[in-house]
Amino acid sequence: MGLYYVTVIGYMVCLGLSASFIMYYLTKAFDSKQATIIDPKPDTDY
């Protein structure tokens, strides 16, 4: 039973690390400041 817990916890740690690396590189690649340069915020709200 202990091997099951170690396997599941280890898999979750690996999954979390890989997801955090992917999110880190995606946030570096897609700069949110460029969105307002390309498509500026409208002055009026409809």
Secondary structure in CASP SS format (residue, H / E / C, confidence):
PFRMAT SS
TARGET T0000
AUTHOR 0000-0000-0000
METHOD secondary structure of the structure
MODEL  1
M C 1.00
G H 1.00
L H 1.00
Y H 1.00
Y H 1.00
V H 1.00
T H 1.00
V H 1.00
I H 1.00
G H 1.00
Y H 1.00
M H 1.00
V H 1.00
C H 1.00
L H 1.00
G H 1.00
L H 1.00
S H 1.00
A H 1.00
S H 1.00
F H 1.00
I H 1.00
M H 1.00
Y H 1.00
Y H 1.00
L H 1.00
T H 1.00
K H 1.00
A H 1.00
F C 1.00
D C 1.00
S C 1.00
K H 1.00
Q H 1.00
A H 1.00
T H 1.00
I H 1.00
I H 1.00
D C 1.00
P C 1.00
K C 1.00
P C 1.00
D C 1.00
T C 1.00
D C 1.00
Y C 1.00
END
